[in-house]
Amino acid sequence: MKEQLTKILEVAAAPNVTMQVVPFDVGAHPGLNNAFTLLEFDDPDQPPIVFVENLAGNLFLESDAELDRYREALDHLKTHALSTAKSAKWIKQIQKKFEE
């Protein structure tokens, strides 16, 4: 576990990565029921897409309405998550528990 947390912190330090932790005390939020990834590209010929993973399988969503729904969910998560600095600090605190 310690090595996994170290890897998360290493990846989070990259300039093109934003890592934020949503604390348990936030309660129910859009990220609980499934994992999703919003992919947006610099290439104007490559439209954005949402990749959704859940127990029923994987989906690729491309419609404007679907993209808007997941952008809204992502905005909600960002708003309720810890800042990037506080998220890294939180992970470091958890990491210490695995050093004992």
C-alpha positions as CSV (number, residue, x, y, z in Angstrom):
1,M,0.0,0.0,0.0
2,K,2.8,2.4,0.9
3,E,4.3,1.9,-2.6
4,Q,0.9,2.5,-4.3
5,L,0.4,5.8,-2.3
6,T,4.0,6.8,-3.3
7,K,3.1,6.2,-6.9
8,I,-0.1,8.3,-6.6
9,L,2.0,11.2,-5.2
10,E,4.6,10.9,-7.9
11,V,1.9,11.0,-10.7
12,A,0.1,13.8,-9.0
13,A,3.3,15.9,-9.1
14,A,3.2,15.9,-12.9
15,P,2.2,19.3,-14.4
16,N,-0.7,17.8,-16.5
17,V,-2.3,15.9,-13.5
18,T,-4.7,17.2,-10.9
19,M,-5.3,14.9,-8.0
20,Q,-7.9,15.7,-5.4
21,V,-9.4,13.5,-2.6
22,V,-13.1,13.5,-1.9
23,P,-13.3,12.9,1.9
24,F,-15.9,10.5,3.3
25,D,-17.6,13.2,5.2
26,V,-18.8,14.8,1.9
27,G,-21.4,12.0,1.9
28,A,-23.1,10.8,-1.3
29,H,-21.6,12.2,-4.5
30,P,-21.6,11.5,-8.2
31,G,-18.4,9.4,-8.1
32,L,-19.8,6.7,-5.7
33,N,-21.8,4.6,-8.2
34,N,-19.3,4.3,-10.9
35,A,-15.9,5.4,-12.1
36,F,-15.7,7.7,-15.1
37,T,-13.0,9.4,-17.1
38,L,-13.7,12.6,-19.1
39,L,-11.3,12.7,-22.0
40,E,-10.8,16.0,-23.8
41,F,-8.2,16.6,-26.5
42,D,-6.3,19.5,-27.9
43,D,-6.9,18.2,-31.4
44,P,-10.2,19.8,-32.7
45,D,-10.8,16.7,-34.9
46,Q,-10.9,14.5,-31.8
47,P,-14.2,15.1,-29.9
48,P,-14.4,14.6,-26.2
49,I,-15.6,11.3,-24.8
50,V,-16.6,9.9,-21.4
51,F,-15.5,6.4,-20.5
52,V,-17.7,4.9,-17.7
53,E,-16.8,1.7,-15.8
54,N,-19.4,-0.1,-13.6
55,L,-20.6,-3.5,-12.7
56,A,-22.7,-3.8,-15.8
57,G,-19.7,-3.2,-18.1
58,N,-17.9,-0.3,-19.8
59,L,-19.5,2.5,-21.8
60,F,-18.2,5.2,-24.1
61,L,-20.5,8.3,-24.2
62,E,-20.2,11.0,-26.8
63,S,-23.5,13.0,-27.0
64,D,-23.5,16.6,-25.8
65,A,-26.1,15.8,-23.2
66,E,-24.0,13.0,-21.8
67,L,-20.8,15.0,-21.8
68,D,-22.6,17.9,-20.0
69,R,-23.9,15.5,-17.4
70,Y,-20.4,14.2,-16.6
71,R,-18.9,17.6,-16.7
72,E,-21.4,18.7,-14.1
73,A,-20.6,15.6,-12.0
74,L,-16.9,16.4,-12.3
75,D,-17.5,20.0,-11.3
76,H,-19.4,18.8,-8.2
77,L,-16.6,16.5,-7.3
78,K,-13.9,19.2,-7.7
79,T,-16.0,21.6,-5.5
80,H,-16.3,19.1,-2.7
81,A,-12.9,17.6,-2.9
82,L,-9.8,18.7,-0.9
83,S,-7.4,21.1,-2.7
84,T,-4.5,19.4,-4.5
85,A,-2.2,20.4,-1.6
86,K,-4.5,19.2,1.1
87,S,-5.1,16.0,-0.9
88,A,-1.4,15.3,-1.1
89,K,-1.0,16.0,2.6
90,W,-3.9,13.6,3.4
91,I,-2.3,10.8,1.3
92,K,1.0,11.4,3.1
93,Q,-0.7,11.0,6.5
94,I,-2.3,7.8,5.3
95,Q,1.0,6.6,4.0
96,K,2.6,7.0,7.4
97,K,0.2,4.4,8.8
98,F,1.9,1.8,6.5
99,E,5.4,2.6,7.7
100,E,4.7,1.3,11.2
